[in-house]
């Protein structure tokens, strides 16, 4: 009888932790792609301004992938570009 109650309590606690983790996941960066503006940079490709946004993909708060996404502003810089992209 006592082991059945312990099992039920453990099941309720584990379920509560999973529900709490799922609800707070967008805030805590637990899952999915998250951007870090401190690592963004801007450069020029073919006289067009390109913004590189740094991101990580997390699984249970552990970064499993990282990289940059490019956002082309489509605006030609006046007088050419001083900072050229290397990639």
PDB file of N, CA, C and O in Angstrom:
ATOM      1  N   UNK A   1       0.823  -1.188   0.000  1.00  0.00           N
ATOM      2  CA  UNK A   1       0.000   0.000   0.000  1.00  0.00           C
ATOM      3  C   UNK A   1       0.869   1.256   0.000  1.00  0.00           C
ATOM      4  O   UNK A   1       0.629   2.185  -0.771  1.00  0.00           O
ATOM      5  N   UNK A   2       1.885   1.277   0.873  1.00  0.00           N
ATOM      6  CA  UNK A   2       2.753   2.448   0.972  1.00  0.00           C
ATOM      7  C   UNK A   2       3.568   2.660  -0.302  1.00  0.00           C
ATOM      8  O   UNK A   2       3.808   3.802  -0.696  1.00  0.00           O
ATOM      9  N   UNK A   3       3.999   1.573  -0.954  1.00  0.00           N
ATOM     10  CA  UNK A   3       4.776   1.719  -2.191  1.00  0.00           C
ATOM     11  C   UNK A   3       3.909   2.279  -3.317  1.00  0.00           C
ATOM     12  O   UNK A   3       4.407   2.998  -4.183  1.00  0.00           O
ATOM     13  N   UNK A   4       2.615   1.953  -3.312  1.00  0.00           N
ATOM     14  CA  UNK A   4       1.700   2.501  -4.311  1.00  0.00           C
ATOM     15  C   UNK A   4       1.524   3.999  -4.144  1.00  0.00           C
ATOM     16  O   UNK A   4       1.435   4.722  -5.137  1.00  0.00           O
ATOM     17  N   UNK A   5       1.472   4.481  -2.908  1.00  0.00           N
ATOM     18  CA  UNK A   5       1.348   5.918  -2.648  1.00  0.00           C
ATOM     19  C   UNK A   5       2.623   6.638  -3.063  1.00  0.00           C
ATOM     20  O   UNK A   5       2.561   7.713  -3.659  1.00  0.00           O
ATOM     21  N   UNK A   6       3.781   6.055  -2.754  1.00  0.00           N
ATOM     22  CA  UNK A   6       5.054   6.653  -3.159  1.00  0.00           C
ATOM     23  C   UNK A   6       5.145   6.757  -4.677  1.00  0.00           C
ATOM     24  O   UNK A   6       5.608   7.766  -5.208  1.00  0.00           O
ATOM     25  N   UNK A   7       4.700   5.709  -5.376  1.00  0.00           N
ATOM     26  CA  UNK A   7       4.721   5.739  -6.828  1.00  0.00           C
ATOM     27  C   UNK A   7       3.813   6.844  -7.364  1.00  0.00           C
ATOM     28  O   UNK A   7       4.194   7.567  -8.284  1.00  0.00           O
ATOM     29  N   UNK A   8       2.626   6.977  -6.799  1.00  0.00           N
ATOM     30  CA  UNK A   8       1.692   8.021  -7.245  1.00  0.00           C
ATOM     31  C   UNK A   8       2.260   9.416  -6.994  1.00  0.00           C
ATOM     32  O   UNK A   8       2.132  10.299  -7.843  1.00  0.00           O
ATOM     33  N   UNK A   9       2.881   9.620  -5.845  1.00  0.00           N
ATOM     34  CA  UNK A   9       3.484  10.921  -5.535  1.00  0.00           C
ATOM     35  C   UNK A   9       4.623  11.215  -6.513  1.00  0.00           C
ATOM     36  O   UNK A   9       4.738  12.332  -7.016  1.00  0.00           O
ATOM     37  N   UNK A  10       5.456  10.221  -6.778  1.00  0.00           N
ATOM     38  CA  UNK A  10       6.559  10.411  -7.715  1.00  0.00           C
ATOM     39  C   UNK A  10       6.030  10.722  -9.116  1.00  0.00           C
ATOM     40  O   UNK A  10       6.583  11.577  -9.807  1.00  0.00           O
ATOM     41  N   UNK A  11       4.973  10.042  -9.538  1.00  0.00           N
ATOM     42  CA  UNK A  11       4.386  10.294 -10.855  1.00  0.00           C
ATOM     43  C   UNK A  11       3.825  11.709 -10.947  1.00  0.00           C
ATOM     44  O   UNK A  11       3.977  12.364 -11.979  1.00  0.00           O
ATOM     45  N   UNK A  12       3.183  12.190  -9.889  1.00  0.00           N
ATOM     46  CA  UNK A  12       2.631  13.551  -9.879  1.00  0.00           C
ATOM     47  C   UNK A  12       3.761  14.577  -9.928  1.00  0.00           C
ATOM     48  O   UNK A  12       3.656  15.574 -10.642  1.00  0.00           O
ATOM     49  N   UNK A  13       4.832  14.347  -9.185  1.00  0.00           N
ATOM     50  CA  UNK A  13       5.963  15.280  -9.162  1.00  0.00           C
ATOM     51  C   UNK A  13       6.629  15.327 -10.534  1.00  0.00           C
ATOM     52  O   UNK A  13       6.923  16.412 -11.035  1.00  0.00           O
ATOM     53  N   UNK A  14       6.870  14.187 -11.143  1.00  0.00           N
ATOM     54  CA  UNK A  14       7.509  14.144 -12.462  1.00  0.00           C
ATOM     55  C   UNK A  14       6.621  14.810 -13.510  1.00  0.00           C
ATOM     56  O   UNK A  14       7.110  15.565 -14.350  1.00  0.00           O
ATOM     57  N   UNK A  15       5.326  14.535 -13.464  1.00  0.00           N
ATOM     58  CA  UNK A  15       4.395  15.174 -14.395  1.00  0.00           C
ATOM     59  C   UNK A  15       4.396  16.679 -14.202  1.00  0.00           C
ATOM     60  O   UNK A  15       4.381  17.426 -15.180  1.00  0.00           O
ATOM     61  N   UNK A  16       4.413  17.135 -12.963  1.00  0.00           N
ATOM     62  CA  UNK A  16       4.458  18.571 -12.680  1.00  0.00           C
ATOM     63  C   UNK A  16       5.730  19.217 -13.218  1.00  0.00           C
ATOM     64  O   UNK A  16       5.685  20.319 -13.764  1.00  0.00           O
ATOM     65  N   UNK A  17       6.857  18.540 -13.069  1.00  0.00           N
ATOM     66  CA  UNK A  17       8.118  19.069 -13.599  1.00  0.00           C
ATOM     67  C   UNK A  17       8.089  19.159 -15.121  1.00  0.00           C
ATOM     68  O   UNK A  17       8.566  20.137 -15.696  1.00  0.00           O
ATOM     69  N   UNK A  18       7.538  18.155 -15.763  1.00  0.00           N
ATOM     70  CA  UNK A  18       7.456  18.179 -17.223  1.00  0.00           C
ATOM     71  C   UNK A  18       6.534  19.292 -17.699  1.00  0.00           C
ATOM     72  O   UNK A  18       6.857  19.996 -18.656  1.00  0.00           O
ATOM     73  N   UNK A  19       5.401  19.457 -17.050  1.00  0.00           N
ATOM     74  CA  UNK A  19       4.463  20.518 -17.422  1.00  0.00           C
ATOM     75  C   UNK A  19       5.100  21.885 -17.199  1.00  0.00           C
ATOM     76  O   UNK A  19       4.985  22.761 -18.056  1.00  0.00           O
ATOM     77  N   UNK A  20       5.763  22.083 -16.075  1.00  0.00           N
ATOM     78  CA  UNK A  20       6.417  23.360 -15.786  1.00  0.00           C
ATOM     79  C   UNK A  20       7.517  23.645 -16.800  1.00  0.00           C
ATOM     80  O   UNK A  20       7.643  24.776 -17.270  1.00  0.00           O
ATOM     81  N   UNK A  21       8.306  22.645 -17.139  1.00  0.00           N
ATOM     82  CA  UNK A  21       9.374  22.833 -18.118  1.00  0.00           C
ATOM     83  C   UNK A  21       8.813  23.170 -19.487  1.00  0.00           C
ATOM     84  O   UNK A  21       9.389  23.980 -20.212  1.00  0.00           O
ATOM     85  N   UNK A  22       7.696  22.558 -19.846  1.00  0.00           N
ATOM     86  CA  UNK A  22       7.083  22.824 -21.151  1.00  0.00           C
ATOM     87  C   UNK A  22       6.499  24.225 -21.209  1.00  0.00           C
ATOM     88  O   UNK A  22       6.634  24.911 -22.223  1.00  0.00           O
ATOM     89  N   UNK A  23       5.860  24.653 -20.151  1.00  0.00           N
ATOM     90  CA  UNK A  23       5.244  25.987 -20.129  1.00  0.00           C
ATOM     91  C   UNK A  23       6.303  27.075 -20.135  1.00  0.00           C
ATOM     92  O   UNK A  23       6.138  28.088 -20.815  1.00  0.00           O
ATOM     93  N   UNK A  24       7.380  26.889 -19.395  1.00  0.00           N
ATOM     94  CA  UNK A  24       8.413  27.915 -19.286  1.00  0.00           C
ATOM     95  C   UNK A  24       9.487  27.809 -20.360  1.00  0.00           C
ATOM     96  O   UNK A  24      10.412  28.621 -20.371  1.00  0.00           O
ATOM     97  N   UNK A  25       9.396  26.836 -21.264  1.00  0.00           N
ATOM     98  CA  UNK A  25      10.432  26.622 -22.274  1.00  0.00           C
ATOM     99  C   UNK A  25      10.722  27.849 -23.135  1.00  0.00           C
ATOM    100  O   UNK A  25      11.897  28.134 -23.367  1.00  0.00           O
ATOM    101  N   UNK A  26       9.719  28.602 -23.627  1.00  0.00           N
ATOM    102  CA  UNK A  26      10.059  29.778 -24.440  1.00  0.00           C
ATOM    103  C   UNK A  26      10.829  30.840 -23.665  1.00  0.00           C
ATOM    104  O   UNK A  26      11.625  31.573 -24.251  1.00  0.00           O
ATOM    105  N   UNK A  27      10.608  30.930 -22.388  1.00  0.00           N
ATOM    106  CA  UNK A  27      11.273  31.939 -21.568  1.00  0.00           C
ATOM    107  C   UNK A  27      12.674  31.491 -21.171  1.00  0.00           C
ATOM    108  O   UNK A  27      13.586  32.314 -21.093  1.00  0.00           O
ATOM    109  N   UNK A  28      12.850  30.223 -20.924  1.00  0.00           N
ATOM    110  CA  UNK A  28      14.111  29.718 -20.400  1.00  0.00           C
ATOM    111  C   UNK A  28      15.077  29.224 -21.473  1.00  0.00           C
ATOM    112  O   UNK A  28      16.169  28.759 -21.147  1.00  0.00           O
ATOM    113  N   UNK A  29      14.699  29.314 -22.737  1.00  0.00           N
ATOM    114  CA  UNK A  29      15.543  28.852 -23.843  1.00  0.00           C
ATOM    115  C   UNK A  29      15.872  27.369 -23.712  1.00  0.00           C
ATOM    116  O   UNK A  29      17.001  26.943 -23.954  1.00  0.00           O
ATOM    117  N   UNK A  30      14.860  26.590 -23.324  1.00  0.00           N
ATOM    118  CA  UNK A  30      15.054  25.168 -23.126  1.00  0.00           C
ATOM    119  C   UNK A  30      15.127  24.405 -24.442  1.00  0.00           C
ATOM    120  O   UNK A  30      15.950  23.503 -24.594  1.00  0.00           O
ATOM    121  N   UNK A  31      14.266  24.764 -25.396  1.00  0.00           N
ATOM    122  CA  UNK A  31      14.213  24.080 -26.683  1.00  0.00           C
ATOM    123  C   UNK A  31      14.214  25.101 -27.805  1.00  0.00           C
ATOM    124  O   UNK A  31      13.804  26.246 -27.613  1.00  0.00           O
ATOM    125  N   UNK A  32      14.676  24.682 -28.981  1.00  0.00           N
ATOM    126  CA  UNK A  32      14.510  25.480 -30.181  1.00  0.00           C
ATOM    127  C   UNK A  32      15.636  26.445 -30.475  1.00  0.00           C
ATOM    128  O   UNK A  32      16.694  26.416 -29.848  1.00  0.00           O
ATOM    129  N   UNK A  33      15.371  27.316 -31.466  1.00  0.00           N
ATOM    130  CA  UNK A  33      16.363  28.270 -31.960  1.00  0.00           C
ATOM    131  C   UNK A  33      16.233  29.575 -31.185  1.00  0.00           C
ATOM    132  O   UNK A  33      15.136  30.106 -31.014  1.00  0.00           O
ATOM    133  N   UNK A  34      17.382  30.085 -30.716  1.00  0.00           N
ATOM    134  CA  UNK A  34      17.413  31.330 -29.952  1.00  0.00           C
ATOM    135  C   UNK A  34      18.528  32.218 -30.489  1.00  0.00           C
ATOM    136  O   UNK A  34      19.645  31.766 -30.739  1.00  0.00           O
ATOM    137  N   UNK A  35      18.192  33.501 -30.660  1.00  0.00           N
ATOM    138  CA  UNK A  35      19.136  34.454 -31.230  1.00  0.00           C
ATOM    139  C   UNK A  35      19.852  35.235 -30.137  1.00  0.00           C
ATOM    140  O   UNK A  35      19.278  35.524 -29.087  1.00  0.00           O
ATOM    141  N   UNK A  36      21.117  35.575 -30.395  1.00  0.00           N
ATOM    142  CA  UNK A  36      21.923  36.377 -29.477  1.00  0.00           C
ATOM    143  C   UNK A  36      22.385  37.624 -30.231  1.00  0.00           C
ATOM    144  O   UNK A  36      23.289  37.549 -31.063  1.00  0.00           O
ATOM    145  N   UNK A  37      21.768  38.762 -29.941  1.00  0.00           N
ATOM    146  CA  UNK A  37      22.063  39.995 -30.658  1.00  0.00           C
ATOM    147  C   UNK A  37      23.475  40.503 -30.388  1.00  0.00           C
ATOM    148  O   UNK A  37      24.009  41.268 -31.191  1.00  0.00           O
ATOM    149  N   UNK A  38      24.084  40.105 -29.295  1.00  0.00           N
ATOM    150  CA  UNK A  38      25.437  40.566 -28.977  1.00  0.00           C
ATOM    151  C   UNK A  38      26.480  40.014 -29.953  1.00  0.00           C
ATOM    152  O   UNK A  38      27.574  40.568 -30.060  1.00  0.00           O
ATOM    153  N   UNK A  39      26.157  38.939 -30.661  1.00  0.00           N
ATOM    154  CA  UNK A  39      27.112  38.339 -31.592  1.00  0.00           C
ATOM    155  C   UNK A  39      26.767  38.617 -33.055  1.00  0.00           C
ATOM    156  O   UNK A  39      27.401  38.058 -33.951  1.00  0.00           O
ATOM    157  N   UNK A  40      25.781  39.465 -33.310  1.00  0.00           N
ATOM    158  CA  UNK A  40      25.428  39.831 -34.684  1.00  0.00           C
ATOM    159  C   UNK A  40      26.500  40.728 -35.284  1.00  0.00           C
ATOM    160  O   UNK A  40      27.193  41.441 -34.558  1.00  0.00           O
ATOM    161  N   UNK A  41      26.638  40.696 -36.608  1.00  0.00           N
ATOM    162  CA  UNK A  41      27.549  41.615 -37.275  1.00  0.00           C
ATOM    163  C   UNK A  41      26.991  41.980 -38.651  1.00  0.00           C
ATOM    164  O   UNK A  41      26.130  41.291 -39.200  1.00  0.00           O
ATOM    165  N   UNK A  42      27.505  43.077 -39.184  1.00  0.00           N
ATOM    166  CA  UNK A  42      27.041  43.609 -40.459  1.00  0.00           C
ATOM    167  C   UNK A  42      28.233  43.724 -41.399  1.00  0.00           C
ATOM    168  O   UNK A  42      29.318  44.132 -40.986  1.00  0.00           O
ATOM    169  N   UNK A  43      28.031  43.363 -42.662  1.00  0.00           N
ATOM    170  CA  UNK A  43      29.059  43.533 -43.683  1.00  0.00           C
ATOM    171  C   UNK A  43      28.376  43.676 -45.039  1.00  0.00           C
ATOM    172  O   UNK A  43      27.149  43.635 -45.131  1.00  0.00           O
ATOM    173  N   UNK A  44      29.169  43.842 -46.079  1.00  0.00           N
ATOM    174  CA  UNK A  44      28.618  44.079 -47.416  1.00  0.00           C
ATOM    175  C   UNK A  44      28.977  42.941 -48.359  1.00  0.00           C
ATOM    176  O   UNK A  44      30.113  42.466 -48.382  1.00  0.00           O
ATOM    177  N   UNK A  45      27.988  42.514 -49.136  1.00  0.00           N
ATOM    178  CA  UNK A  45      28.192  41.568 -50.228  1.00  0.00           C
ATOM    179  C   UNK A  45      27.671  42.247 -51.485  1.00  0.00           C
ATOM    180  O   UNK A  45      26.512  42.659 -51.540  1.00  0.00           O
ATOM    181  N   UNK A  46      28.503  42.361 -52.464  1.00  0.00           N
ATOM    182  CA  UNK A  46      28.163  43.012 -53.739  1.00  0.00           C
ATOM    183  C   UNK A  46      27.467  44.349 -53.506  1.00  0.00           C
ATOM    184  O   UNK A  46      26.417  44.626 -54.086  1.00  0.00           O
ATOM    185  N   UNK A  47      28.065  45.168 -52.653  1.00  0.00           N
ATOM    186  CA  UNK A  47      27.576  46.505 -52.307  1.00  0.00           C
ATOM    187  C   UNK A  47      26.171  46.511 -51.708  1.00  0.00           C
ATOM    188  O   UNK A  47      25.478  47.526 -51.766  1.00  0.00           O
ATOM    189  N   UNK A  48      25.754  45.402 -51.143  1.00  0.00           N
ATOM    190  CA  UNK A  48      24.491  45.322 -50.425  1.00  0.00           C
ATOM    191  C   UNK A  48      24.789  45.032 -48.956  1.00  0.00           C
ATOM    192  O   UNK A  48      25.617  44.178 -48.639  1.00  0.00           O
ATOM    193  N   UNK A  49      24.125  45.732 -48.084  1.00  0.00           N
ATOM    194  CA  UNK A  49      24.319  45.555 -46.652  1.00  0.00           C
ATOM    195  C   UNK A  49      23.650  44.254 -46.208  1.00  0.00           C
ATOM    196  O   UNK A  49      22.470  44.034 -46.480  1.00  0.00           O
ATOM    197  N   UNK A  50      24.413  43.390 -45.522  1.00  0.00           N
ATOM    198  CA  UNK A  50      23.908  42.105 -45.052  1.00  0.00           C
ATOM    199  C   UNK A  50      24.118  42.020 -43.546  1.00  0.00           C
ATOM    200  O   UNK A  50      25.215  42.276 -43.050  1.00  0.00           O
ATOM    201  N   UNK A  51      23.065  41.659 -42.824  1.00  0.00           N
ATOM    202  CA  UNK A  51      23.135  41.492 -41.373  1.00  0.00           C
ATOM    203  C   UNK A  51      23.183  39.998 -41.076  1.00  0.00           C
ATOM    204  O   UNK A  51      22.344  39.239 -41.561  1.00  0.00           O
ATOM    205  N   UNK A  52      24.157  39.577 -40.284  1.00  0.00           N
ATOM    206  CA  UNK A  52      24.301  38.176 -39.883  1.00  0.00           C
ATOM    207  C   UNK A  52      23.829  38.052 -38.433  1.00  0.00           C
ATOM    208  O   UNK A  52      24.403  38.654 -37.525  1.00  0.00           O
ATOM    209  N   UNK A  53      22.770  37.256 -38.234  1.00  0.00           N
ATOM    210  CA  UNK A  53      22.208  37.049 -36.901  1.00  0.00           C
ATOM    211  C   UNK A  53      22.714  35.705 -36.354  1.00  0.00           C
ATOM    212  O   UNK A  53      22.543  34.663 -36.986  1.00  0.00           O
ATOM    213  N   UNK A  54      23.336  35.749 -35.172  1.00  0.00           N
ATOM    214  CA  UNK A  54      23.871  34.538 -34.530  1.00  0.00           C
ATOM    215  C   UNK A  54      22.752  33.805 -33.801  1.00  0.00           C
ATOM    216  O   UNK A  54      21.928  34.436 -33.139  1.00  0.00           O
ATOM    217  N   UNK A  55      22.715  32.477 -33.915  1.00  0.00           N
ATOM    218  CA  UNK A  55      21.708  31.692 -33.211  1.00  0.00           C
ATOM    219  C   UNK A  55      22.304  30.400 -32.664  1.00  0.00           C
ATOM    220  O   UNK A  55      23.338  29.924 -33.134  1.00  0.00           O
ATOM    221  N   UNK A  56      21.633  29.848 -31.667  1.00  0.00           N
ATOM    222  CA  UNK A  56      21.936  28.507 -31.175  1.00  0.00           C
ATOM    223  C   UNK A  56      20.631  27.712 -31.154  1.00  0.00           C
ATOM    224  O   UNK A  56      19.551  28.278 -30.987  1.00  0.00           O
ATOM    225  N   UNK A  57      20.743  26.415 -31.323  1.00  0.00           N
ATOM    226  CA  UNK A  57      19.603  25.511 -31.203  1.00  0.00           C
ATOM    227  C   UNK A  57      19.829  24.705 -29.936  1.00  0.00           C
ATOM    228  O   UNK A  57      20.853  24.037 -29.793  1.00  0.00           O
ATOM    229  N   UNK A  58      18.869  24.767 -29.014  1.00  0.00           N
ATOM    230  CA  UNK A  58      19.036  24.137 -27.708  1.00  0.00           C
ATOM    231  C   UNK A  58      18.131  22.922 -27.542  1.00  0.00           C
ATOM    232  O   UNK A  58      17.028  22.869 -28.084  1.00  0.00           O
ATOM    233  N   UNK A  59      18.618  21.955 -26.787  1.00  0.00           N
ATOM    234  CA  UNK A  59      17.850  20.801 -26.364  1.00  0.00           C
ATOM    235  C   UNK A  59      18.105  20.639 -24.876  1.00  0.00           C
ATOM    236  O   UNK A  59      19.213  20.292 -24.465  1.00  0.00           O
ATOM    237  N   UNK A  60      17.096  20.884 -24.078  1.00  0.00           N
ATOM    238  CA  UNK A  60      17.235  20.893 -22.618  1.00  0.00           C
ATOM    239  C   UNK A  60      18.371  21.817 -22.176  1.00  0.00           C
ATOM    240  O   UNK A  60      19.235  21.419 -21.395  1.00  0.00           O
ATOM    241  N   UNK A  61      18.363  23.027 -22.671  1.00  0.00           N
ATOM    242  CA  UNK A  61      19.316  24.090 -22.354  1.00  0.00           C
ATOM    243  C   UNK A  61      20.723  23.842 -22.900  1.00  0.00           C
ATOM    244  O   UNK A  61      21.600  24.685 -22.713  1.00  0.00           O
ATOM    245  N   UNK A  62      20.960  22.734 -23.556  1.00  0.00           N
ATOM    246  CA  UNK A  62      22.285  22.420 -24.089  1.00  0.00           C
ATOM    247  C   UNK A  62      22.323  22.817 -25.560  1.00  0.00           C
ATOM    248  O   UNK A  62      21.521  22.318 -26.349  1.00  0.00           O
ATOM    249  N   UNK A  63      23.241  23.706 -25.944  1.00  0.00           N
ATOM    250  CA  UNK A  63      23.337  24.071 -27.361  1.00  0.00           C
ATOM    251  C   UNK A  63      23.825  22.888 -28.189  1.00  0.00           C
ATOM    252  O   UNK A  63      24.906  22.354 -27.939  1.00  0.00           O
ATOM    253  N   UNK A  64      23.031  22.480 -29.173  1.00  0.00           N
ATOM    254  CA  UNK A  64      23.425  21.353 -30.021  1.00  0.00           C
ATOM    255  C   UNK A  64      23.843  21.821 -31.417  1.00  0.00           C
ATOM    256  O   UNK A  64      24.427  21.054 -32.183  1.00  0.00           O
ATOM    257  N   UNK A  65      23.543  23.078 -31.743  1.00  0.00           N
ATOM    258  CA  UNK A  65      23.924  23.619 -33.039  1.00  0.00           C
ATOM    259  C   UNK A  65      24.000  25.133 -32.920  1.00  0.00           C
ATOM    260  O   UNK A  65      23.333  25.731 -32.076  1.00  0.00           O
ATOM    261  N   UNK A  66      24.812  25.748 -33.767  1.00  0.00           N
ATOM    262  CA  UNK A  66      24.924  27.206 -33.779  1.00  0.00           C
ATOM    263  C   UNK A  66      25.269  27.659 -35.184  1.00  0.00           C
ATOM    264  O   UNK A  66      25.727  26.868 -36.009  1.00  0.00           O
ATOM    265  N   UNK A  67      25.048  28.932 -35.449  1.00  0.00           N
ATOM    266  CA  UNK A  67      25.372  29.448 -36.766  1.00  0.00           C
ATOM    267  C   UNK A  67      24.839  30.860 -36.948  1.00  0.00           C
ATOM    268  O   UNK A  67      24.451  31.526 -35.989  1.00  0.00           O
ATOM    269  N   UNK A  68      24.831  31.294 -38.182  1.00  0.00           N
ATOM    270  CA  UNK A  68      24.358  32.629 -38.528  1.00  0.00           C
ATOM    271  C   UNK A  68      23.292  32.523 -39.617  1.00  0.00           C
ATOM    272  O   UNK A  68      23.398  31.705 -40.532  1.00  0.00           O
ATOM    273  N   UNK A  69      22.280  33.350 -39.504  1.00  0.00           N
ATOM    274  CA  UNK A  69      21.331  33.530 -40.593  1.00  0.00           C
ATOM    275  C   UNK A  69      21.598  34.889 -41.211  1.00  0.00           C
ATOM    276  O   UNK A  69      21.961  35.834 -40.512  1.00  0.00           O
ATOM    277  N   UNK A  70      21.419  34.989 -42.517  1.00  0.00           N
ATOM    278  CA  UNK A  70      21.687  36.246 -43.212  1.00  0.00           C
ATOM    279  C   UNK A  70      20.383  36.977 -43.499  1.00  0.00           C
ATOM    280  O   UNK A  70      19.388  36.376 -43.906  1.00  0.00           O
ATOM    281  N   UNK A  71      20.412  38.274 -43.279  1.00  0.00           N
ATOM    282  CA  UNK A  71      19.289  39.125 -43.633  1.00  0.00           C
ATOM    283  C   UNK A  71      19.813  40.210 -44.567  1.00  0.00           C
ATOM    284  O   UNK A  71      20.579  41.082 -44.159  1.00  0.00           O
ATOM    285  N   UNK A  72      19.392  40.142 -45.811  1.00  0.00           N
ATOM    286  CA  UNK A  72      19.819  41.113 -46.794  1.00  0.00           C
ATOM    287  C   UNK A  72      18.898  42.317 -46.711  1.00  0.00           C
ATOM    288  O   UNK A  72      17.688  42.183 -46.894  1.00  0.00           O
ATOM    289  N   UNK A  73      19.452  43.489 -46.439  1.00  0.00           N
ATOM    290  CA  UNK A  73      18.624  44.685 -46.319  1.00  0.00           C
ATOM    291  C   UNK A  73      18.208  45.214 -47.675  1.00  0.00           C
ATOM    292  O   UNK A  73      17.246  45.976 -47.772  1.00  0.00           O
ATOM    293  N   UNK A  74      18.917  44.824 -48.726  1.00  0.00           N
ATOM    294  CA  UNK A  74      18.552  45.242 -50.065  1.00  0.00           C
ATOM    295  C   UNK A  74      18.915  46.679 -50.383  1.00  0.00           C
ATOM    296  O   UNK A  74      18.556  47.179 -51.449  1.00  0.00           O
ATOM    297  N   UNK A  75      19.614  47.353 -49.491  1.00  0.00           N
ATOM    298  CA  UNK A  75      19.989  48.742 -49.709  1.00  0.00           C
ATOM    299  C   UNK A  75      21.459  48.814 -50.103  1.00  0.00           C
ATOM    300  O   UNK A  75      22.326  48.254 -49.433  1.00  0.00           O
ATOM    301  N   UNK A  76      21.710  49.487 -51.160  1.00  0.00           N
ATOM    302  CA  UNK A  76      23.102  49.721 -51.546  1.00  0.00           C
ATOM    303  C   UNK A  76      23.682  50.786 -50.639  1.00  0.00           C
ATOM    304  O   UNK A  76      23.053  51.814 -50.388  1.00  0.00           O
ATOM    305  N   UNK A  77      24.872  50.537 -50.155  1.00  0.00           N
ATOM    306  CA  UNK A  77      25.487  51.516 -49.263  1.00  0.00           C
ATOM    307  C   UNK A  77      26.029  52.683 -50.087  1.00  0.00           C
ATOM    308  O   UNK A  77      26.627  52.463 -51.141  1.00  0.00           O
ATOM    309  N   UNK A  78      25.834  53.899 -49.635  1.00  0.00           N
ATOM    310  CA  UNK A  78      26.332  55.050 -50.392  1.00  0.00           C
ATOM    311  C   UNK A  78      27.857  55.079 -50.401  1.00  0.00           C
ATOM    312  O   UNK A  78      28.489  54.963 -49.351  1.00  0.00           O
ATOM    313  N   UNK A  79      28.433  55.232 -51.560  1.00  0.00           N
ATOM    314  CA  UNK A  79      29.887  55.315 -51.659  1.00  0.00           C
ATOM    315  C   UNK A  79      30.581  53.985 -51.546  1.00  0.00           C
ATOM    316  O   UNK A  79      31.796  53.953 -51.353  1.00  0.00           O
ATOM    317  N   UNK A  80      29.865  52.878 -51.658  1.00  0.00           N
ATOM    318  CA  UNK A  80      30.481  51.559 -51.552  1.00  0.00           C
ATOM    319  C   UNK A  80      30.541  51.075 -50.129  1.00  0.00           C
ATOM    320  O   UNK A  80      30.040  51.737 -49.220  1.00  0.00           O
ATOM    321  N   UNK A  81      31.143  49.936 -49.929  1.00  0.00           N
ATOM    322  CA  UNK A  81      31.215  49.317 -48.606  1.00  0.00           C
ATOM    323  C   UNK A  81      32.641  49.342 -48.082  1.00  0.00           C
ATOM    324  O   UNK A  81      33.595  49.107 -48.825  1.00  0.00           O
ATOM    325  N   UNK A  82      32.771  49.624 -46.816  1.00  0.00           N
ATOM    326  CA  UNK A  82      34.076  49.564 -46.163  1.00  0.00           C
ATOM    327  C   UNK A  82      34.363  48.171 -45.603  1.00  0.00           C
ATOM    328  O   UNK A  82      35.509  47.720 -45.591  1.00  0.00           O
ATOM    329  N   UNK A  83      33.329  47.509 -45.147  1.00  0.00           N
ATOM    330  CA  UNK A  83      33.500  46.200 -44.507  1.00  0.00           C
ATOM    331  C   UNK A  83      32.929  45.125 -45.435  1.00  0.00           C
ATOM    332  O   UNK A  83      31.714  45.017 -45.599  1.00  0.00           O
ATOM    333  N   UNK A  84      33.802  44.349 -46.025  1.00  0.00           N
ATOM    334  CA  UNK A  84      33.383  43.279 -46.947  1.00  0.00           C
ATOM    335  C   UNK A  84      33.203  41.976 -46.180  1.00  0.00           C
ATOM    336  O   UNK A  84      33.947  41.688 -45.242  1.00  0.00           O
ATOM    337  N   UNK A  85      32.208  41.192 -46.588  1.00  0.00           N
ATOM    338  CA  UNK A  85      32.009  39.866 -46.015  1.00  0.00           C
ATOM    339  C   UNK A  85      33.087  38.936 -46.561  1.00  0.00           C
ATOM    340  O   UNK A  85      33.463  39.031 -47.729  1.00  0.00           O
ATOM    341  N   UNK A  86      33.576  38.048 -45.724  1.00  0.00           N
ATOM    342  CA  UNK A  86      34.612  37.128 -46.163  1.00  0.00           C
ATOM    343  C   UNK A  86      34.021  35.829 -46.683  1.00  0.00           C
ATOM    344  O   UNK A  86      34.733  35.032 -47.292  1.00  0.00           O
ATOM    345  N   UNK A  87      32.731  35.598 -46.456  1.00  0.00           N
ATOM    346  CA  UNK A  87      32.124  34.346 -46.927  1.00  0.00           C
ATOM    347  C   UNK A  87      31.182  34.574 -48.072  1.00  0.00           C
ATOM    348  O   UNK A  87      30.590  33.623 -48.583  1.00  0.00           O
TER     349      UNK A  87
END
